Amino acid sequence: MSDLPDLPEDAPGATGDADESAMAGSARADAAACGPPAPETDAERRRRRAQFLRDLAEARALRARVQPRRAKAARLRHAMRMRTFRW
């Protein structure tokens, strides 16, 4: 149970149990009407992967800016691994 107080019945977003069950039933009916999702194409997968990698690089850059000492230590560890790597 949430620590937040209950919403009044007339507040937006407040629904009764009957409304919730009706919505859940209609959502299931809508999902069944759509049928199974079409398999994604290679182009869509590559596009999603590229977006994910851009977001990941942005998050790493942000973390490096807000934690410079940790980022420097990580750079030094990576450089040491690269120097000791056997080709």
N, C-alpha and C positions, 0 to 999 in steps of 0.2 A: 504494500500500500504506500502511496506517495505521502510525503510530508506536506504537500501543498493542499490548501483548502479546496473543497469541492466548488465547482462553478454553479451559480444559480441556474435554474432550469431555463430561463429566458436569455442567458448569455450565449453569444455565438460560440459554437464549438461544443456546447453542452448538449448531449443527446441522452435519451433514455435507453433502457435495455432493448425495447422493442425496435427502436430506430436502428440500433447497432446491428441487431440480427437481420433486419431488413436490408441494411447496407451490405452486410457480409454476403447475404444471398445474392444480391444483384451484382456484386463484384465477382462472385464465382460464375454467375451466368454470363457476364461480359467476357471473362477469361475463357470460358468454354466456347463462346461464339467466335472468338478470334482463332481458335485452333492452335496447334503447336507452332512455336516461333520458327521462322525460316532459318536455315543454317546460314551463318554469316559468311561472307565472301572473304577471300584472302586480303583484298584491298581494305575492307572494313576492319579486319583484325590488325593489319599493319597500321592503319590510321589510329586505332585505339591504343596500340602499343607505342606509337610515336608520341601521342599525347601523354601517355603515362610516363614515358621516359623524360619528356620535357618537364612535367610536374615534379618528377623525382630530382632532376638536376636543379630545379628552382628551389626545392626544399633543402637540398644539400648546400646550396650556395647561401641560403638564409641561415642555416645552422652554422655554417662557417663564419658568417658575419657576426652572429650573436654569441658565439662561443669561440673566440679566436685562439685561446690557449689550447683548447682541445683539438681544434682544426690543425694547428701547427704541429702538435704531437702526432696526429694522424698522418700528416704529410711526411714527417720524418720517419715514422714507422714504414710507410709505403715506400719511401726512397730506400730504406735499408733492405726491405724485401726485394726491391728491384736490383739492388747492387749484389745481393747474395744469391740471386736466382741463377741456376745453371741452365744454359741454353742447350 
